[in-house]
Amino acid sequence: MPDAERLRHRNRGEIAVMFGVSPQSVDAWIRRGCPVVERGGRGKPAVMDVIAVAEWRFGARVAGDNVDPETLPPAERKQWYEGEKHRRAIQVADRELIPVEEVEGVIAQAFASLAQAIQSLPDTLEQDASLTPAQAEAAEQSLYASLDSIADQLAALGPVGA
């Protein structure tokens, strides 16, 4: 057997140490389909390929397959949720994800600025475009009706967290 292959082939106890789990967890992995090079027997340990075990253990998750954490054993489920929490914290720090409160604040500020600009249009048109006061009043009423309609549509959406 070549040296590289010998380094890759480990018994159940060594695999457990490498992956930071108990030998009983490795037994459970084998029952769930973890690859084994040679089955063990009385007095003969099972032989496992470290790389194949790592690919089986982590490959599906890295490849993006959907993992249903509710189907995992409790310890693995806890690790999965802790990993997800850590991944999301990194995404927030890297600005890949933005907290909903921050998005709501920016949107509210943008709508407030837009509404203020729209409300000042009739006065600007009266001064710069020489509208009559009656024309400016008609424009103002039309704009306020449109703003009210937009506000009603936004209110119908309800709060984001609801």
ABEGO torsion letter per residue (X at the ends): XBAAAAAABBBAAAAAAAAGBBAAAAAAAAAAGBBBABBBBBGBBBBBBAAAAAAAAAAAAAAGBBBBAAABBAAAAAAAAAAAAAAAAAAAAAGABBBAAAAAAAAAAAAAAAAAAAAAAAAAAAAAAGBBAAAAAAAAAAAAAAAAAAAAAAAAAEBAAX
